[in-house]
Amino acid sequence: MPREIPSSLWVSALLRRASGAGAFATIVHRGDEDRGDVLVKVMRARGEASLYAPAFNPEGPSEFERLAPGDEAGVDDLIGKRLKADRDLWVIEIEDREGRHFLTEKVRAG
């Protein structure tokens, strides 16, 4: 996510995009209003889940990386570990039958 935009505003825009497309999106953990990174958990039917996190890219535009496709329990474990290390993180959960993440940034396969 672009660093010049406060995290809370970026999250609000993501929630609106998801909702506008018919998906359900919610804030699971509220991080730092201005500078917190964002994890995006995407749930599909049958307990399938994916996790997207900011990717390290010091020279270019913001990018995300798909970290953990798999089951919801595995994704939740990874989120828990990340939250223990960084309480400023935002965690957004999107439930979408098609598995869309609604990120406008480039997404790398992990």
C-alpha positions, -999 to +999 in steps of 0.1 A: +000+000+000+013+035-008+031+050+022+018+085+015-018+073+022-028+066+059-035+029+065-070+036+078-079+053+045-064+026+024-083-001+044-115+019+040-111+019+002-104-018+001-135-025+022-156-004-002-142-021-033-150-056-019-185-046-007-193-029-040-185-061-058-208-082-036-182-097-012-182-094+026-152-077+041-144-068+077-116-055+099-104-084+121-076-064+138-072-027+137-036-015+134-018+018+135-041+044+118-013+060+098+016+035+092+004+000+099+009-027+073-021-047+061-027-084+059-056-095+036-072-129+043-094-141+015-119-169+023-136-190-004-162-217+001-152-250+017-127-234+041-102-225+014-081-194+024-053-172+010-032-146+027-018-115+011+009-093+027+030-063+016+060-075-003+094-059+001+100-035-028+123-006-017+126+010-052+092+007-068+055+010-062+037-010-035+033-047-041+016-075-023+026-112-021+004-142-018+018-160+012-004-189+022-029-206+000-045-235+019-070-240+047-083-214+071-065-228+102-031-226+085-037-190+074-050-180+109-018-195+125+003-174+102-017-143+110-013-150+147+025-152+144+026-120+124+005-102+150+027-113+179+057-097+161+038-065+150+008-053+169+005-023+144-008-047+117-042-044+102-059-077+094-088-076+069-109-106+061-128-109+028-153-136+021-158-140-017-169-171-036-145-163-064-116-157-041-110-121-052-086-100-031-097-066-044-061-052-042-053-027-068-015-031-062+005-057-081+003-091-065+032-116-067+028-153-063+045-165-031 
